[in-house]
Amino acid sequence: LDTSRKVIKIAILGDSTTQFLNKAIKAQGRLAGWEFEIWEAEFGQIERQVFDPGSDLYAFEADFVVIAFTAKKQIAKFYGSSAAAQAHFAVEKAGHFGDLVETLTAQSKAKILLFNFEEIDDQVFGQFSNKHRGAWLNQVRRLNVALMDLAEVHGNVFLVDIASLHNRLGRATAFAPNIYVSTDLVHSLDFTATIAKYVTDIVSAILGKFKKCLILDLDNTTWGGIIGDDGIENIEVGNLGIGKVFVELQRWAKALKERGIILAVCSKNNEATAKEPFEKHPDMVLRLDDIAVFVANWDNKADNIRHIQEILNIGIDSLVFLDDNP
């Protein structure tokens, strides 16, 4: 262990092999500036470790417990049950996960990172999966909603959103049949590394290390065109043509602001000219009162970003700068 870094203790429990996930989380922790001390249970030992108060899990005294149930293993249990049980699979599993969370919460102060499930479409019911409770796709969707409800009720539970990650990257990236057959690794190596990044990001956020400020460039970033050359009447922002792109970007930034992210502006422009669209353009979503720090001048942008950082009194690693110029 590198004791010069803050040491965070993480326990990993899984229903399939987790050795690669272990190594990937440790590596992602190093990249994020943490030192993860990891204890890993043998696969398939989730219930035994959680429900036994004298288990190695509790002796480890983890700061975080990762519970990696996987869709590949759960679908096998689904098809191994009766038709009646299949129709209530999500309810039964949600209750079981609730018991695990409550037991772990009573025995440990650890934060719980619980995997949700990708929507493996087995094609048994085809397009009728959404109206048949005996379909796996139907049940896994209900189960993911139940897990969100569980995380909402228990403040110490956080979901590792395997479902959205799987939707974004696709089945071909997430699953390698040859590796699964030979190693029981239900996710591909690349996908496992990405899951580890998700886990590390959640841990970092809980520990207070996250992005706190979005800094926006203006010309060809917040709107189309160059305000100093084109004038307010000719910049592209609104419901026509490419202007829609900039409206959507501004809506996204506004949503971030509403959830507590600070918005700032850093632009090479005359200040009065740069502020004019925020004050007068009818299609602008962002207005001046949405911007905490507005810097528009002809100085070096890096120096201006440092100036914004000093005003806000947050770390430079808490800033994200969005600019059209790489």
HUCOR-V742085 format. One line per field, one symbol per residue. psi: psi as a letter, one per 20 degrees, with the letter a starting at -180 (. if undefined). A space follows every 10 residues. Layout:
psi->???
This chain:
psi->qniiqppppp pppqjrpjgh gghhggghgg hijropoppp qqqjkggghg ioijrhghhh mqhqopomqq hhhhhghgii rrhghhijgg gghhhghggg ghghhhiqjq qpoppapqmo oijgicijhi joijqghghh ghghghhggg hhhoijpppo mhghgghghq hhhhpoghhg hhijoiqrgg hghhghgggh ggggghjjnr pipppprfpk ghrqaohhgh rhiiqopbjp bihhghghgh gggghghhji ppprpoqnrp ggghighhhh phjpgprhii ogpoooajrp hghhghgggh gilrqhiiqp poqio.
